[in-house]
């Protein structure tokens, strides 16, 4: 009988322990008393720093409701803005205005306006890295002009919240993936980096006949010592950076045919870049070798894609495109002395003694002394099921 009571007591203790684990609570503050930040926006004005926090309105979310169309963003999402001498001052002012306890556990994205970025994002990194409830894997974006005003007016057609759009861009490798952690690591070697730029363009849309500006991405900004340095890199140069950093899964481009200059649609896959520093007579050359595969997905050209010589010409066109994009990228970063690809890390790893001599003046050395040897090798894996453009094959206009 005594043995049975002992076993029963053990069973009760186990059940009680499991019940505690299943409760899911991580603090004494009820969820109903919390306001979950999903977006952090920082701008600069003449009076100080504008901090804007974006919150989903959880009381208005309806399970199974379709993604929001134009004008629906204001119903599901709200922005709260305050100005302060520092980010912390502005945050405390927002907390005073919000009836719930603000938490950053759900925040994934930080967006800075270009005027603030020119002054440097050191305070952003400080705030994010010292706040115990903020993630170091928060993505960083930049918007030309006032970030809050532009983001608030943009309709989100395919997602319920703007934060979901940004996460989809990153997940699908459509733009550079740069986080707070990346910037903190780059600060250890100078604070140079590329940051994706969000654009707002007016595009035709059946969902919005008024043609309001919509959110897009594709360009990138150069940051030197944590500060934005113009010019902004265009789409081709940003693609070159994605390839150089091996951050892109698939890349679709439209190129001019080597026969008649009409367009051919190409999708690049399995792109990988190797970076190798080489010292020769105290002259540093950076070898950048990119390899990948390409498939033809469309053609308006008269090129015969089943002809070996024609394919070789197309292959050469694709390789020249890759070389020129990377060259333009490196030229612009060298012009402002910003080592955005972390070339110095490769040099210090392979030549630690030589690096010790040039480390303190690395930016000037990178700007004036470094040469680049860029090579691109593309294998056209599939040219399609027909040797001609479909319109030519069937005599279509």
TANORKA-V826203 format. One record per residue. N is the residue number from 1. RES is the residue in one letter. OMEGA is omega in whole degrees, -180 to 180 (NA if undefined). Layout:
N&RES&OMEGA  N&RES&OMEGA
This chain:
1&X&179  2&X&179  3&X&179  4&X&179  5&X&179  6&X&179  7&X&179  8&X&179  9&X&178  10&X&180  11&X&179  12&X&179  13&X&179  14&X&180  15&X&179  16&X&179  17&X&178  18&X&179  19&X&178  20&X&-179  21&X&-177  22&X&-176  23&X&176  24&X&-179  25&X&179  26&X&175  27&X&-178  28&X&-179  29&X&-179  30&X&179  31&X&-180  32&X&179  33&X&-179  34&X&172  35&X&-172  36&X&177  37&X&175  38&X&-178  39&X&178  40&X&-178  41&X&-177  42&X&179  43&X&177  44&X&171  45&X&-175  46&X&-178  47&X&-179  48&X&-177  49&X&174  50&X&174  51&X&178  52&X&176  53&X&179  54&X&-178  55&X&168  56&X&179  57&X&-173  58&X&-179  59&X&-178  60&X&179  61&X&-179  62&X&179  63&X&178  64&X&179  65&X&-179  66&X&179  67&X&-175  68&X&173  69&X&-179  70&X&179  71&X&-178  72&X&-176  73&X&-178  74&X&-179  75&X&-175  76&X&-170  77&X&179  78&X&177  79&X&174  80&X&-175  81&X&172  82&X&-179  83&X&178  84&X&177  85&X&178  86&X&177  87&X&-179  88&X&177  89&X&180  90&X&179  91&X&179  92&X&177  93&X&177  94&X&-180  95&X&178  96&X&-179  97&X&-175  98&X&-176  99&X&-179  100&X&178  101&X&-177  102&X&176  103&X&-178  104&X&-176  105&X&-178  106&X&-180  107&X&180  108&X&-172  109&X&175  110&X&-179  111&X&179  112&X&173  113&X&-174  114&X&180  115&X&175  116&X&-177  117&X&179  118&X&179  119&X&179  120&X&-177  121&X&179  122&X&-179  123&X&176  124&X&180  125&X&178  126&X&-179  127&X&-177  128&X&-175  129&X&-178  130&X&177  131&X&-174  132&X&-177  133&X&177  134&X&-179  135&X&175  136&X&178  137&X&171  138&X&177  139&X&180  140&X&177  141&X&174  142&X&175  143&X&175  144&X&-179  145&X&-179  146&X&-174  147&X&-176  148&X&-177  149&X&-178  150&X&-178  151&X&-176  152&X&-176  153&X&-176  154&X&175  155&X&179  156&X&-171  157&X&-169  158&X&-180  159&X&-178  160&X&-177  161&X&177  162&X&-179  163&X&179  164&X&178  165&X&-179  166&X&179  167&X&179  168&X&177  169&X&-179  170&X&-177  171&X&-178  172&X&177  173&X&179  174&X&178  175&X&-176  176&X&178  177&X&-178  178&X&-176  179&X&175  180&X&179  181&X&179  182&X&-180  183&X&178  184&X&178  185&X&179  186&X&177  187&X&179  188&X&179  189&X&173  190&X&178  191&X&177  192&X&-179  193&X&169  194&X&179  195&X&179  196&X&-180  197&X&176  198&X&-178  199&X&178  200&X&-176  201&X&174  202&X&-179  203&X&176  204&X&-179  205&X&177  206&X&-178  207&X&-177  208&X&-178  209&X&179  210&X&177  211&X&175  212&X&-180  213&X&180  214&X&-175  215&X&177  216&X&-178  217&X&179  218&X&179  219&X&180  220&X&-178  221&X&177  222&X&175  223&X&178  224&X&-174  225&X&178  226&X&-179  227&X&178  228&X&179  229&X&176  230&X&10  231&X&173  232&X&-180  233&X&-180  234&X&-176  235&X&-178  236&X&-180  237&X&177  238&X&175  239&X&176  240&X&178  241&X&178  242&X&179  243&X&-179  244&X&180  245&X&-179  246&X&-178  247&X&-173  248&X&180  249&X&179  250&X&-179  251&X&178  252&X&179  253&X&174  254&X&-176  255&X&176  256&X&179  257&X&178  258&X&-178  259&X&-175  260&X&177  261&X&175  262&X&-168  263&X&173  264&X&178  265&X&-176  266&X&169  267&X&177  268&X&179  269&X&176  270&X&180  271&X&179  272&X&-180  273&X&174  274&X&-180  275&X&-176  276&X&176  277&X&179  278&X&173  279&X&177  280&X&-176  281&X&179  282&X&176  283&X&-176  284&X&175  285&X&178  286&X&178  287&X&178  288&X&-176  289&X&-179  290&X&176  291&X&178  292&X&179  293&X&179  294&X&175  295&X&176  296&X&-178  297&X&176  298&X&180  299&X&171  300&X&-173  301&X&175  302&X&-178  303&X&177  304&X&-174  305&X&176  306&X&178  307&X&-175  308&X&-179  309&X&179  310&X&178  311&X&178  312&X&178  313&X&178  314&X&177  315&X&179  316&X&178  317&X&-180  318&X&-180  319&X&177  320&X&177  321&X&179  322&X&180  323&X&-178  324&X&179  325&X&-180  326&X&178  327&X&179  328&X&178  329&X&-176  330&X&179  331&X&-178  332&X&178  333&X&176  334&X&-179  335&X&180  336&X&177  337&X&-179  338&X&-179  339&X&-172  340&X&180  341&X&179  342&X&180  343&X&-179  344&X&178  345&X&179  346&X&-179  347&X&-178  348&X&-180  349&X&-176  350&X&-177  351&X&-175  352&X&-179  353&X&179  354&X&179  355&X&-180  356&X&-178  357&X&-175  358&X&-174  359&X&-175  360&X&-179  361&X&-172  362&X&-177  363&X&177  364&X&178  365&X&179  366&X&-177  367&X&-169  368&X&-171  369&X&-173  370&X&173  371&X&179  372&X&174  373&X&-172  374&X&179  375&X&178  376&X&179  377&X&-178  378&X&176  379&X&178  380&X&-173  381&X&180  382&X&180  383&X&179  384&X&-175  385&X&179  386&X&-177  387&X&-178  388&X&169  389&X&-176  390&X&-178  391&X&178  392&X&-178  393&X&-177  394&X&177  395&X&-180  396&X&177  397&X&NA
